[in-house]
């Protein structure tokens, strides 16, 4: 790939990651930033706008050593999110008899969860402007904690379903802030890989704990006491690590929130990346959420054992995000994602057409392994092709809309499976993988944004 030479004008001011604002022409001495090559694999050198609009949020990449506490907080938040997202599928075999409902009513859980993500996608930038990054994280953690306070005592089903709106809303706010924060530290491609590997670790633990509790007791809903404890720790951790300026926004930020969101949504790359994430996270959670039911209904597996196969998928996802982060960065993100999609499709087809539970367990783990790098790679690419002044609005929106797929596609799968059986999982997954390839091809090749 040809190297493009760009000249980066000095920024008006250095901005801390606590959502401080910058005004064009601030009376601060500029730094000396010389012309340098901008390569496809170097998101640290993404182009800066010379004079960002007044009130627009931009970040200066801090050294990791200065934000270790905040990295810990954001990583822990996605760990708890991973436990939440992966456990629902493992509990479906127990949720149905527990409430005496069919698959369509189970799918409503995902639909209500989707509504929480959707609300967060359009309100995140406003919340961040008013409460700051730490405030948005802390409020999201509080919403998530309140959801588990409803879930653990097995309330009436309508209230149980409503709790998924609260968890979706809370996780969405945290996910958006965590991705924006980590995407703007030095060597972000590695830290994004770690962030999403930690999510995978939480997702690995979720089915293990949920299946163990549900299989060995008559109180499957006690699993949510475990997540309640983690959510309480998470709330304290977010409030503590982001305590400086907690719940303090900026006046200019409040005025520019609508403008930032509109400008982000006018970027074609934001829309394409959002759709890519929408399909990707939908694939991820649909696979982890419905594979247990598939193995029980179609492969005649035992519920007490099939739940652990889902953990194999999340284990593969975690390992993939750790092992493939640098490989993807060095060999070219665009090229490698296409290769991963092809390998994932092969693993998925073997899973579909080989009716053997052991082979299925191996293939589902490989599917997770090849899918693992997609989300952190997409966020890394976004930092290159989007102007830095739009990172909060654009990356926050894309990540949140992407995570909405974690509820939308499991719901659609459940709704279709209610009429045609859970065997529809396989063609749905193939279609999602093909759709990801299409949207990834539409993302710009050049690793910079021309303002």
N, C-alpha and C positions, 0 to 999 in steps of 0.2 A: 504493500500500500504506500502510495506516495506520501511524503512528509509535507505537511502544510506549515508554513511559517506565519505566525501571527504576532502582532505587537500588542502587548497588554498594557493599557493605560493605567496609571496609578489610581487606586480606589480613593474615594473621598475620606474614608475612615476605616479603621479596623473594628470589626464587630464581634462581640462575645457571643457564645452559643446560647445565652439566656434570653434570646429574642429581643435584644436591644435593637433600636432602629437607627437608621442612618439618613441624614438629609444631604442632598446633593450640595456640594460647596461648603461642607462643614470646615471650620477653621482648625484643621489638624494637618500637620506636615505629612505629605505623601511619602509612601515608601518607594524605594528604587526597585522597580520590577522590570528586568530587561527582557528583550525579545528572546523567545526560546521556542524550540520545536514542539509541536503538539501532535502526539501520536495516538493511534487508535486505542492503545492499551494503557493510556496514562490519564486517568481521571483526576489525578492531583493537579494537572496542568490545564484544567478546563478553563475556557475563556471567561473573563470577567467583563461586565459592562462598565464602561468608563464613568458614566454619570447616571446611576440608578435614580428612578423617580423618588421624590421625597416620600418617606414613610415606608418604603419597600424593605422587607427583611432580607439581608444578605449575611453570609457567615464568612469569617476567616477561619481557615482550618487550624485548630489548635493541636499542640502536641498531645499525644495520648496520656502522657504523664500528668498533665494538668487537669484531665477530666476523668480520671480512673473511677472515682465514686459514681459519676453520672453514667459511665459505661456499665458499671455493675448494676445500677438501678434499671437502665433500659434493657439489659440482658435478662434480668430477673423478671421483668414484666412480660417479655415474650416467652419466657419459660412457662409461666403460669398460663399464658394464652395457649401454648402448645398442649398443655394438659387438658385444657377446656375443649379445644377443637377435636382432639382425637378420641376423647372418652365417650362422646355421644353415640358413635357407631357401635362401640363395644357394649353399650348398655341397651341397645335396641331390643335384643332378645329378651331382656328382663323388663324393659319399659312397656312392651306390648301387653303381657299378662298382668303386669302391675296395675295398669290403668284399664285393662280390658279394651284395647283399641286396635285398629288395623294399621296397615302401613301408611295410608293416607293421612291419618291423624298424627302418626309419628312424624311424617314429613312436614307437618305444620310447625314443628319445632324449628326446622331449618328456615321456613318462610318468615317466621317472626324474627328469627336471628338476622336474616337478611335485611329486614326493615330497620333494625338497629344500625347495621353497617351503612345502609343508604342514607339515613339521617346524618350519621357522622361524616359522611363524605362531603356533604354540602354545608356543614356547620363547623368543621374542624378549623378552618382558617379564621373564622370569626372568634371561636373559643380561644385559639392560640393568641390572637391579637389582644384579647381582653384579659386573659389569665396568665399569659406567658407559657413557655414550653413546660415548665415544671408544674404550673397550675393545671394545664390540660392533662398531663400525665396523672397527677394526683386525683383529679376529678374522675378520670376514666377508671382508675383503680378503685375509687369509692363505688362507682356504678357496678363494677364487676363483683365487689364484695357484697353489695346488696342483693345481687342475683343469687349468690350461693346461700345467703341467709334465707331465701325463699325455697330453694331447691332441696336442702338437706332433710327437711321434715316431711317431704312428699305431700305437698299441698294439693287441693283440687286441681284437676288437669288444666283448666283455663289459666289459673294463677301460675302453675308450673311452666306453661308455654310462655306466658308474659315475662317470666324471669329471663328468658332467652333474648328478649328485646334489650333488657338492661345489660346482660353480659355482652351482647353484640355491640351495643353502643360504647360500653366501657373499654372493651378490647380494641375497638376501632380507633378511639382517641389515643390510646397508648401506642398502638402499632404505627400510626401515622407519625407521632412524635419521635418514636424510637428510630424509625427509618431515616427521617430527616436529620436527626442528631448524628447518627453513626455515619451517614453518607457524607458528612462534612467534617470528619476528622482525618488526619493524615493516614495514608495507606488504607483508605476506606474500603477497598475491595476485600482486603483480608478481614477487617473488622465486621463488614457486612456478612461475610461468610460465617464468621464466628457467631454473630447475632442470630442468624437464621439456623445455624447448627444448634444453638441453645434452644431455639423454638422446637427443633426436631427432637432434642433430648426430652423436653417436656412432653411432646407428643408421643415419644416412646414410652415414657413412664405412665401416661394417662391410661391406656388400655390395660397395662399390667396391673395397676392398682384397682381399676374399675372391675376388671374380670375377676380378680382375686376376691374382692369384697362381695360381688354379686354371686359368685359361684359357691362361696363358703358360708354365706349368711342369707337370711331371707330379707335383708334390708339393703337392697342395691343402692338406694338413695343415700346411704351413709357415705358413699364415695364423695359426695359434695361437702361433707365435713372436712375431708382432706383438702379439697380445693379452697374451702373457706379459710383454713389455717394459712395456706400459702398466700391467699389474697390479702389477708390481714397483714402479713409480713410485707407484701408488696406495697400496700398503701403507706405503711410507715417508711419504707425504704425510698419511695418516690418523694414523699414530703421532706425527708431528711436530706437526700442527695441534691435536691433542687431547692433547698430552703432559701437560698439567696434570691430575693425578688419573687418569692412564691406568690402566685395569684396577682402579680403586678404586670399589667400590660403596658403598652405605650399609647399615648394619645394619637400619634400619627398612624400607628398600626391599626387602631380602631377605624380611623377614617379611610384607610386604604384597603381594608379587608375585602370589600366587594370588588374593588378594582383589581386586586391581585388575583382573586378567584376567576373573574371574567377573563383577565389576560391569560391565565393559565389554561382555561378551557378553550381559548382561541388558538392555542398551540396544537397543531395536528399531532405532534409527537406525544403530547399528554393523552390525547384521546386514544391513539393507537396503543400506547403503553398500558393505559388503563384496561383496554380490552384484552391485551395479552395477559396481564395479571388476573383479570376476571376469569379467563379460561384456565390459566395455570392453577390458581388456588382452588378453583372449582374442581379441577382434576385431582389435586392433592387430597382435599378433604372428602370428595366423593369416593375416591379409592379407599382411604382409610376408614371412612364412615360406613360404607356398604359392603366391603369385602367380607366382613364377618357373616352378615346375613346371606351373602352369596354362597359362602362355603357351607353354611348350614342347610340352606334350601336346595342348592343345586349340586353340591359335592357331598351332601350327607355327612358333614362334619359335626363333631360334638361342640355344643356352645362353650363348654368350659375350656376347650382347647383352641377353638377357632379364634377366640379373642386375642390369643397371643400372636397369631399370624399378623394381625393388624400392627402389633408392636414391631414385627419384622420389617414392615413397610416403613414405619417411622424411623427405625434404626438405620435402614438403607439411606433414607433422606438425610439423616444427621451426618453419617459418614461421607456421603456425597458432597455435602456443603463444606466439610472440612478438607477432604482430600482433593477436591477438584477446583478450589478457589484460585490457587496460583496457576494451575494448569490452564484454566479458562482465561485468566488474565494475560498470560504470556503468549498463548497460541491464537488469541483473538476471540473476543466474546461473541461476535456475530457468527463466526464460523462454528465455534464449539457448541453453541446452543442448537444449531441445526443438526450437528452430529448427535448430540444428546437426545434430541427428539426422535431421530431415526432409531437409535438404540433402545429408547423407551418403547417405541412402537413395536419393535421386535419382541421385547420382553412381554408386552401386553398381549400380543397375538399368541405367543406360546402359552401364556396364562389362560387365554380364552379356549384354545383348541386342544390342550392337553389336560384331560380330566383326571388329574392326580393331585391330591392335596399337598404332598411333599414338593412336587414340581411347582405347584401353585405358590407355595410358601417361598420358594427360592426366587421365582420370577417376580413376585410382588415386592420382594426386598430389592432386587435389581432395578425394578421400575422406580422405586423410591430413590435409589442411588443416582440414577440418571436424571431424575427430576430435581434433585436437591439444589443444584446451582442456579436454577432459573430465576428465583425471586431476587437473591442478592445481586446476581448479574444484571438483571433489569434495572434495579435501583442504581447500580454503578454506572450503567449506560445513561441513565437519566441525568446524572450529574455532569455528563459530558455534553449532551445534546441540548440541554436547557440552560438558559441564563441563570446565573446564581441568584439573582434577585427574586426568581420565581420558585426556588427550591421548596420553600415551606408550603406554598399553595399547590404547586404542581406535583411534587413527590408525595405530599400528604394526600392529595386527592387520588392520585394513581394507586398508591398503596392501599388506601381505604376502599376504593371501588374494586380493586383487585380482591381484597379480602371478602368483599360482598359475595364474590363467587363461591366462597367457602360455605355459604348458606344457600345460594340460589340453585346451584347444580345438585347438591344433595337433595333439596326439596323436589326438583324436577324428576330426579331419579326415583325418589320414593313415590311421587304421584303416578309416574308411568308404571312402576313396579306393582302398584296396587291393582292395576288392571291386567298387566301382561306378565307379571312375575319378575323377580329380581335378576333374572338372566339378562335383562336389558342393560345391566351395568356394563357389559363388555363393549357392545357397539357404541354406547355413549362415551366411554373412555377413548375409543379409537377416534371418534369425531372430535373430541376435545383436543387431542394431540394434533390432529390435522389442522384444526383452527388456530392453535398456537403457532404452528409453522407459518401460516399465512400472515398473521399479525406481526410476527417477528421479522418477516421479510419486508414489511412496510416501515419498519423503524429506520431512520436515516443512517447511512453508512458513515458519514463524517462525524468524528468524535468531538464536535464543537457546535455551538449555536451561533449563527450569524445574526447579530442584533440588527 
